[in-house]
Amino acid sequence: MGKQKVTLTINGDQHQGEVEPRMLLVDFLREVAGLKGTHVGCDTSNCGACTVLMGGRSIKSCTYLAVSADSKEIVTIEGLSRNGELHPIQEAFWENHGLQCGYCTPGMILSAAHLLAKNPNPTDAQIRIGIAGNVCRCTGYQNIVNSIQKAAETQ
């Protein structure tokens, strides 16, 4: 099968490309749209580093085909800040040391954004369940939970 034309709205901007039908969304974001904030971790959807928002829901872009995302609205880590100002979740991660190496951070923040959109006042247990699909090998998670709790207080 030949290449297929796809058009995605990513962070409010339209991006088009002719892609192989097997191209993953994460590769479209990084290679076609030039947005490097979405990370490739495990290629199996286990680590969550590739998490983005599609239509307001969090998805793992490393197992989602770009052609399946045609005409969808995507938000990546680059799309959270507005007018040069960090999103409250980004600010909370920075202020509460919710990251160390930063590799998991974009996916973790987008999972947190999805959680807080559904539940603006989550308990610590609900936060831990909400980020269960994201793996961090550095922080021990407590500062991530603290960051999300702080973001919930300031949104």
C-alpha positions in Angstrom: 0.0 0.0 0.0 1.2 3.5 -0.9 1.6 6.6 1.2 -1.5 8.3 2.7 -2.1 11.9 3.2 -2.9 12.9 6.8 -3.8 16.2 8.3 -3.6 16.7 12.1 -4.3 19.7 14.2 -1.4 19.7 16.7 -1.4 22.3 19.4 -3.8 24.4 17.3 -1.7 24.3 14.1 -2.4 22.1 11.1 0.3 19.7 10.0 0.0 17.6 6.9 2.1 14.8 5.5 2.2 11.8 3.2 3.0 8.9 5.4 3.4 5.1 5.2 0.2 3.5 6.7 2.4 1.9 9.4 3.9 5.2 10.6 3.3 5.7 14.3 1.8 8.9 15.7 4.9 9.5 17.8 7.0 9.4 14.7 4.7 11.8 12.9 4.9 14.2 15.8 8.7 14.1 16.0 9.7 13.7 12.3 6.9 15.4 10.3 5.7 18.0 12.7 9.1 18.6 14.2 7.8 18.4 17.8 10.5 16.7 19.8 8.9 17.0 23.3 7.0 13.7 22.9 9.5 11.0 23.8 9.9 7.5 22.5 10.6 5.2 25.4 9.6 1.6 25.1 7.7 1.3 21.8 5.2 -0.9 23.6 3.0 1.6 25.4 4.3 0.4 28.8 6.3 3.5 29.9 4.0 6.4 28.9 6.8 8.7 27.7 4.9 9.1 24.5 1.6 10.2 26.1 -0.3 13.0 24.3 -3.8 14.2 24.4 -6.1 13.4 21.5 -9.6 14.9 21.7 -9.0 15.6 25.4 -8.1 12.0 26.2 -4.6 10.7 26.9 -3.2 8.2 24.5 0.1 6.4 24.0 1.3 7.7 20.6 3.9 4.9 20.2 1.2 2.4 19.4 -1.3 4.7 17.6 -1.0 5.0 13.8 -0.7 8.4 12.4 -3.3 7.6 9.7 -5.8 6.7 12.5 -5.2 10.2 13.9 -6.1 11.9 10.6 -8.3 15.0 11.3 -7.9 14.7 15.0 -6.8 17.3 17.5 -3.6 16.5 19.4 -2.0 18.3 22.3 1.7 17.7 23.0 3.8 19.0 25.8 4.7 22.0 23.6 1.0 22.9 23.4 0.3 23.3 27.1 2.1 26.6 27.7 0.4 29.8 26.5 1.9 33.1 25.6 5.3 32.0 27.0 3.8 31.1 30.4 4.0 27.6 31.7 0.8 25.7 32.2 -0.1 25.3 36.0 0.9 21.6 35.8 4.3 22.5 34.2 4.8 25.2 36.8 3.9 22.8 39.7 6.3 20.1 38.4 9.1 22.7 38.3 8.3 24.2 41.7 7.8 20.8 43.5 10.8 18.9 41.9 8.4 16.5 40.1 11.2 15.6 37.6 14.8 14.5 37.7 16.1 13.4 34.3 13.0 14.6 32.6 12.5 11.8 30.1 9.1 10.7 31.5 8.0 14.3 32.2 6.1 15.2 29.0 4.0 12.1 29.2 3.6 12.4 32.9 2.4 16.0 32.6 -0.1 15.2 29.9 -1.4 12.2 31.9 -1.8 14.7 34.8 -3.6 17.2 32.5 -6.1 14.4 31.5 -6.6 13.4 35.1 -7.2 16.9 36.3 -9.6 17.6 33.4 -11.7 14.6 34.6 -11.2 15.1 38.3 -10.0 18.6 39.4 -9.6 17.7 43.0 -8.0 14.2 43.1 -6.8 12.4 46.2 -3.2 11.1 46.3 -4.6 7.6 45.6 -6.5 8.8 42.6 -3.4 10.6 41.3 -1.4 7.4 41.6 -4.0 5.5 39.6 -4.2 8.3 37.1 -0.5 8.2 36.3 -0.2 4.4 36.6 0.5 4.1 32.9 3.6 6.3 33.2 6.9 5.0 34.4 9.5 7.1 36.2 12.8 5.5 37.1 14.2 8.5 38.9 11.9 10.3 41.3 10.1 7.7 43.4 6.8 9.3 42.4 6.1 11.3 45.6 7.3 14.6 44.2 5.2 13.9 41.0 2.1 13.3 43.2 2.9 16.5 45.1 3.2 18.4 41.9 -0.1 17.2 40.5 -1.8 17.9 43.9 -0.3 21.5 43.8 -1.5 21.9 40.2 -5.0 20.9 41.2 -5.0 23.6 43.9 -3.9 26.3 41.5 -6.0 25.5 38.5 
